[in-house]
Amino acid sequence: MSLTTGELDHHLGSAVQKADDAVETFLEDHTGTINASGVFVPDPTGTLILSTSDSLELQHLMGEQNIAAQTSTSTIKSVKDAIMSSARNI
């Protein structure tokens, strides 16, 4: 069985998309306003409202997003370089 560059791109792209979706969902879930009673009300036109633990969770999610993107980029570059090297040797 061989792995094609298209399959590699698909799997790595899926990992990046999953990380992007996690950050986007988190941001959407924490965007809103505080009503007169001091209760958070989700509102897509509101502001990002985070507690200290929310901020740490967002940092964690963004770190995972960064790792997924960097891993994908470096893996694809390594595969491309290996293909180019093999092509030169033919």
Buried (B, 14 or more C-beta within 10 A) or exposed (E): EEEEEEEBBEEBEEBBEEBBEBBEEBEEEBBBEEEEEEEBEEEEEBEEBBEEEBEEBBEEBBEBBEEBBEEBEEBBEEBEEEEEEEEEEE
